[in-house]
Amino acid sequence: MSIQNQIEQKLAAFAPTFVTVENESHKHSVPANSETHFKVVLVSEQFASIRRVARHQQVYQALSAELAGPVHALALHLYTATEWAGQAPASPDCLGGGR
């Protein structure tokens, strides 16, 4: 199973109304077909009345195995349905490595 699929399965625990997991590794100086950099957009009512930092902590805990191993970077965009505007911010260009 791919790292992306593992992340998607674990995020299902948040009962999302919307979720995307995008592998952005190709935008960075890593070998081809890497799974090291991800962008997550997650909309869940479980985030209601929870500070943004606490939301991130919950997702980090759910993905602790991936973050301890193959995942180098994880961009999180976490919303309730009321907060969700239908589009997350674009990821910045990679500034490191040989690119």
FINU-944510 format. One record per residue (C-alpha): residue in one letter; x, y, z. Coordinates in steps of 0.1 Angstrom, whole numbers. Layout:
BEGIN
<A,<X,Y,Z>>
...
***
This chain:
BEGIN
<M,<0,0,0>>
<S,<13,34,-9>>
<I,<20,60,18>>
<Q,<-7,82,3>>
<N,<-32,55,7>>
<Q,<-22,49,43>>
<I,<-26,86,50>>
<E,<-61,86,34>>
<Q,<-72,56,54>>
<K,<-60,71,87>>
<L,<-77,104,80>>
<A,<-111,86,75>>
<A,<-112,85,113>>
<F,<-120,122,113>>
<A,<-152,115,94>>
<P,<-144,141,67>>
<T,<-170,158,46>>
<F,<-141,165,22>>
<V,<-105,152,21>>
<T,<-77,153,-4>>
<V,<-42,140,0>>
<E,<-18,152,-27>>
<N,<17,138,-31>>
<E,<38,169,-38>>
<S,<71,151,-38>>
<H,<77,156,-75>>
<K,<80,194,-67>>
<H,<110,188,-45>>
<S,<146,175,-50>>
<V,<138,138,-42>>
<P,<141,107,-63>>
<A,<114,99,-89>>
<N,<83,82,-75>>
<S,<90,94,-39>>
<E,<63,97,-13>>
<T,<79,122,11>>
<H,<60,155,7>>
<F,<22,157,11>>
<K,<-5,183,12>>
<V,<-37,174,31>>
<V,<-70,193,29>>
<L,<-94,179,55>>
<V,<-129,192,63>>
<S,<-145,177,94>>
<E,<-170,187,120>>
<Q,<-148,171,145>>
<F,<-127,203,143>>
<A,<-156,224,156>>
<S,<-146,243,188>>
<I,<-110,231,185>>
<R,<-81,255,181>>
<R,<-61,253,149>>
<V,<-30,241,168>>
<A,<-50,213,184>>
<R,<-64,202,151>>
<H,<-29,199,137>>
<Q,<-18,180,168>>
<Q,<-46,155,163>>
<V,<-37,149,127>>
<Y,<0,146,136>>
<Q,<-8,120,162>>
<A,<-30,100,137>>
<L,<-1,101,112>>
<S,<27,96,137>>
<A,<41,64,120>>
<E,<43,81,86>>
<L,<59,112,101>>
<A,<84,91,120>>
<G,<94,73,87>>
<P,<90,82,51>>
<V,<71,115,53>>
<H,<94,145,54>>
<A,<69,173,49>>
<L,<31,175,56>>
<A,<12,207,47>>
<L,<-21,207,66>>
<H,<-52,227,57>>
<L,<-79,218,83>>
<Y,<-114,232,83>>
<T,<-149,228,95>>
<A,<-176,229,69>>
<T,<-184,265,78>>
<E,<-148,276,74>>
<W,<-142,257,42>>
<A,<-142,280,12>>
<G,<-138,253,-14>>
<Q,<-101,258,-21>>
<A,<-70,255,0>>
<P,<-40,278,-5>>
<A,<-14,268,-31>>
<S,<18,252,-19>>
<P,<49,274,-23>>
<D,<76,264,-47>>
<C,<105,243,-34>>
<L,<135,265,-27>>
<G,<160,238,-17>>
<G,<181,211,-34>>
<G,<193,212,-69>>
<R,<163,228,-86>>
***
